[in-house]
Amino acid sequence: MSKEKNFKRHISFKQERFLGTLVHLLTGFGIVAGFFSLICVLNNNQKDAFLWLGLAFLIDSIDGTLARKFDVKKNLPNIDGKMLDSIIDFFNYVIIPSIMIYWFNYVPDQFILLIPVILIFISIYSYVNLNILTNDNYYNGFPAIWNVVVLYFYIFGTSQNFNLLFLILLILLKFSPLKCIHPLRVKKLKYLSIFFTIVWFMMSVLLIIIKDSDINPFYEIFLMFLWVVSNIYFITVSIFKTFTN
C-alpha cells in the first residue's frame, strides 16, 4: 500500500513539475512577443507593434496566477520566476517603448535621445528597488509602464511637445509620494480592479485595431468611452490612496 502511495505521489509530482514548466514557458513567450513587437517597430508598423505588446501584457497578466496555482516555486526551485518575469517586463515595458519614442519621433528632436535614456536609466532602479511596492501592493511613485504611456500617444495622436511635457511630469511623479494601484495585486477592490483591467485591455486592443480605419464613429466613441472610464477608475483609486495614506 505504501508503495502504491509513493508511486501516486511520484506521478503527481512529475505532473506538477510538467505544468510548472509550461507556466515558465508561457512566461518566456512574453519576450518572444516583445521581439516581434521590436521587429514591427523597425519596420515602421506601429499598429502591429502595439498588438504584440498587448499579447505580452496579456501573458504577463495571467502567468503569475498560474504560477501560484501550480506552485512553481516549490516544484521548480531552480528557476527564479520573479527574475524571469522582471527581465521580460523590463524589455517589454521599458526598452521597447523607449525605442518607440526614438523611432517614431514621439518627442521633439532635441530630446529624442535624452528622454529614452532617462526612462531606461531611472527604470533600472525601479526594478531593483526593494521598496517599489507598499505593504498593500501599491506602487511607490509612478511605475515603469512606459509601454502604456506610448500607447496613449499612439491612440490620441498627441503632439511631440505634449508628449515631452507629459513624460517629464511622469518622470517627476516617479519620485513623488504618489501611490499607484497594481490592479492584480491590491486586495482591496480586487474584483473591480480585475474587471476594469479586462475592460481596459479589450478596449485598448480594439482601439488599436480600428485606428485610422473606416468605421462607424459612434462605435469608436463607445469604445473610447469605456476605455476612458477604465482609466479614470485606476487614476481615481491611486489619487485616493495617495491622499488617504
N, C-alpha and C positions, 0 to 999 in steps of 0.2 A: 504493500500500500504506500509506503514512504517513497519507494522508487517511482511509483506512478505519479505521486505528487511532485516529486523532484523533476520528473520528465515534463509535466504540465507547466511547472514554473519556468523551466528552461525554454520551452516553446513560447510561453508568454513573454519572457524577457527578450527573446530574439525578435518577436513581433514588435515589441515596444521600441527596440533599437532600430528596426527597419522603418517604422513610422517616424521615429525621431530623425532618422537620416533623410527621409523625404521632406520633413519640415525644413531642415537645414538647406536642402537642395532648392526648395521653394524660395527661401530667403535669398539664396545665391542668384536666382533668376532676376532678382531686383537689379543687380548690377549689369546683367545682360540687357535688360530693358533700358537701363541708363546708357549703355554703349550704343544701342540702336538710336536712342534719342540724340546722342552726340553726333552720330553719322548724319542724321537728319538736319542738325544744326549746320554742319559743314556743307550740306547740300542746299542750304537756304530754305529748308522746308519747316517752317515754324509750326504749322498745324500738327504734322506727324511727330515732331519733336516733343510737343506738349502731350500728345496722346501716349507716347511711350513713357514719358514721365508719369502720366496718370496711371499706367499699368504698374510702374514701380511703386507708386504711392499706395495702390490697392494691395499689392503684395506686402508692403510694409505695415499696412493696417491690420492684416489678418494673421501674419506669421507669428506674432507674439502670443496671440490667443491659442494658436495651435501648439506652440512650443510649451506653453503651460499645461495644456490639456494632455499632451503626451509626455510631459515631464522630461524634456530632452536634456536638461541639466544633469539629471540623475542617470539617464540611460546612455548618454554620450558625454561623459565627463571630460573627455579630452578635447572637445570642441567648445570654444568660447563663443557662445551665441551672441552675447552682448557686443563683443568685439567685432564679430562678423556683421552684425546689424549696423554698428557705428561706421564701419568702413564704407558700406554700401550707402548709408544715409549721407555721409559726407560727400561722396561722389555725386549723388543724385540731387541733394538739397543745397549743395554749396558750389561744387566745381562746375557742374553743367550750367546752372543759372548764371554763374559769373562769366562763363564763356559766352552765354547768350547775350548778356549785357554788352559785351565787347563786340561780338559778331554781328548782332542785329542793330547796333548803334542806339541802344536804349537811352543813353545819356550823351550830352554834348562831347565833341571830340577832345576838348581839353581834359575831360575826366574819364575818357574811355578805357584807360588802363588803371588809373588811380582807384576808381570805385571798386572794380572787381578785386584788385589786390587787397584793399581794405576789408572787403567782405570775407575773402578767404582767410586773411590773417586773423581777424577777430573771431571768426567761426572756429578756428583751430582750438582756441582756448575755451569755447563753449563746450566742445566735445570732451575736453579733459577736465573740465570744472566739476568737481565732485558735489558742489552745491548748486548746480544748474537747476535742480528741481527742489521745491519746498517739500516739507513733510507730507503734505496732502497732494503732491504731484502737479503743482502749478509751476510753470517756468519762471525763473527769476530773470526779469528783463525780456526783451523781445527775442524769441527763439530763432535759430538759424534755419528758417524755412524760406530761403530766397527763391526756391522754385515756385512757391505760391505767389510771391511778390511779382516775379516777372510774368506769371500767368495773368495777373491783373493788368499789367502794362499791355499785354497782348490783346486781351479781351476788350478793354476800354480804348485801346489805341491812343494812350496818353502821350503828351509831347515829351521831348527829351528834357526840357527844363523842369517840367513837373516830376518826371521820374527821378531826376537828380535830387530835387528838394525832398521828395518822399523817401528816397533811400537814405539821405542824410538824417532825416527825422528818425527812421527806424534804427540806424546805427547808434544814434544818441539814446534811443529807448532801450537799446541792448544793455546799457549801463545804468538804467534807471530802476526805480523800485517797482516798476510795472510787474504784475503777476498775470501771466498768460495761461489760459486753461489748456491742459493736454486733454483733448476730447475722449481719449480711450483709457486714460489712467485715473483721472479725477473721479472719485467715487460719488461725490455729491452731484446730483442731476445727471448721473452716468447715462441712463437710458435716453434721456432727452438729448444729451450731447451726441450719443451714437446716432440717434435719428437725424439730427441736423448735419452730422458728418456725412451720412449717406446722401442726404438731400444735396449738400454742397458738392459732393463728388459727382453725383449724377448730373447735376445742372452744369458743372464745370465741363464735363465731357461733352454734353450736348451743345453747350455754347461754343466750344472749340470746333466741333463738327460743322455747325451751321454758320460759323463766322464767314463773312464775305460770300455767302451763298444766297440764292434766290429763294426766299422763304417768307411765309406769311408773317408780317411784322408783329401781329398780335401774339403769335406763338413765341416769337423771340422775346417780346416784352414779358410774357408769362414766365418763361424760363429765367429771365433776368430778375424778375420779382422774387421768385423762390430762392435764387442764388444770393441776392442781396439780403433777404430775410435771414438766411442761414449765417451769413457773415455778421449781421447785426447781433445775432444771438451770441456768437463767440466774443465779439468785441464788448458787448454789454456785461457778460459774465466776468470777463477779465478785468474790466474797469471797476466793477462792483467789488471784486476780490481785492483789487489794489487799494481801494479806499476804505475797506472794512477790515483789512488785515490787522 
